[in-house]
């Protein structure tokens, strides 16, 4: 029975990867601009105008990220004579070496700088400067990349880097060496 489950999981992964590739290639044909070394986990939504989206080099986009590049709400206002010509479009630009977390929504007219981290489940409604970490709804400044890097080093579990090429060995090492400590309750 375990082999049947593994087969289902494998087929699911293959289908998701094909869908991700098709989504990216279709968006590129529609004008999406992508730099080198784009890594996408899951299937992003590049919006109905992917030609308004520009993604730099060495960018990681996590699962379910949505690029909102126009206001669909005009479907309501254009039926009111006074507002019939009202439309809203905005470009979205993501700089180099940037990570956009899972299920983030990026609104029209947003620029995310170089060397940035956007936390999962964030709503980006204003632009983000270089070398910063933002998260939340709406996203707010958390810290600089420098501060975040220092925090990672303080809370690091050290492991031999050569384990990164063998995921199974890395997982075994982390399972064995990661302490059972948890964040305290906030008061």
N, C-alpha and C positions, 0 to 999 in steps of 0.2 A: 504494500500500500504506500510506503514511503516513496517508492520510485515513481508512482503515479503523481504524487504531490510535487515531487521535484520536476517532473515533466511539465506539469501545469505551470509552475513558476518559471521554468525556462522558456516556454512558449509565450508567456505573458511578457517577459523581459524582451524577447525578440520583437514582439508586436509593438511594445512601447518604444524601442529603439528605432524601428522603422517609421513610426508615427512622428517621433522627434525629428528624425532626418528629413522627412517629407515636409513637416511644418517649417523647419529652418530653410530648406531649399525653396519652398514656395514663397516665403517671406523675402528671401534674397532676390528672387525673380521679380518681385513686386517693388524692389528698391531698398530693402534693408541693407545697411552698410555695416559690415563686420570686420574687425581687425583680426590679427593673428592670435592663435591659441585660445579661441573661445571654448569654454567648457560649459555645457548645459546639462543639468540633471533634471530629468522629467521633461514635460512639454510646456514651453512658455506660450503666452498669448501675445503676439506682436501687434495686436490691434488690427483694425480694418485698413489702416494706412501705414504699413511697415516702411514705406519710403520716408517717413518722418522720424525714423529711429536710426541712431548711429551708435555703434558699440565699439569701444577701443580694443587694444591688444591685451591679452592675458586677463580676460574677464571671466568670472564664474557667475552663472545665473542658476539659482537653485530651482527646485520644482515649483510649478504653478505661479510663476511671476507673470503679472499682467502689465502690459504697456497700454495706457489709455491715451490715445493721441488726438482725440476729438471729443466734443461734447454731444453725445447722443440725445441729450435732453432737448435739443432743438426740434426734435420730432413733435414736441408739445408746443413750443413757442412759435414755430413757423406757421401754425394753424391760427394764430392770433394776428390779425392784420398788422397791428403796430410793431410786432416783433418778427414779421415774416422773413426779413433778411438777416436775422441774427444767427451767426454760426461761430463756432469756436474750434480752432485747430491749434496744435502746439507740437513743436519738435521735442524729441527726447534724446539726450546724449549721455552716454556712460563713458567715463574716462578709462584710462589704462589701469591695469592691476587693481581691479575693483571686484568686490563680491556683493551680490544682491541675494539676500536670504529668501527662504521658502515663503511662497504665497504673498510676496510683496506686491503692492499696487503702485505703479509709477504714473502720476497724473501728467496731463499735457504741459509742455513748456518747461520741463525739468531738465536740469543739467546736474549730473553726479560727477564729481571730480575724479582725479587720479588718486590711487592708493586709498580707496574708501571701503568701508564695510557698512552694509545696510542690513540691520537685523531682520530676522524672519518676522512675517506678519505685520510688516510696516506699511504705512500709507505715506508715500512721498508726495507732499503737496507744495514743497518749496525746494529750491536747488540746494545742493550739498557741496561745500568747498572741498578742495584737495585735502588729503591726509587726515580724514575724520571718520568717526564712527557715529552713525545715527540709527535710531530705532524708535518704534512706537506708532501710535495712531492719534494724531498725526506724528510723523517722525520728528524727533528732537535730537539735539546734539547730546551725545553720551560722553565722548572723550576724544582725544587725538589718537592717531595711529600709534604714535610713540608711547602714550600711556597704555594703550591696549596691548601693544607688544610687551611692555614691561609686566603687565598683569599676566599675560600668557606664560612668560618666563618664571614668574613667582609661583604659578599654579601648575607648572609643567610636570608631566610624568616623563622622565628621561628613559629613552629606549635606544638601542643601537639603530642608527639610521639605515643600515643595510637591511633591516627587517621590512622597510617600506616596500621593497620589491617583491616580498612574499607575504601577501595579505593574511594567509592562514597563520604563519608564524607570528606576525605582528599581533593578531587578535589573541593568540595564546599568551603572548608576553603581557599584553595589557590586562587580560583577564586575571593573570596570576599576580601582577604587580600594582594594579590600580587600588589605592586604599578605599575602604568603605566609609568615606566621609561625605557629608552632605551639607548644603547651605543651611544656615540657621533660619528659623522662622522670623519674618519681619514683624516688628511691633509698631 
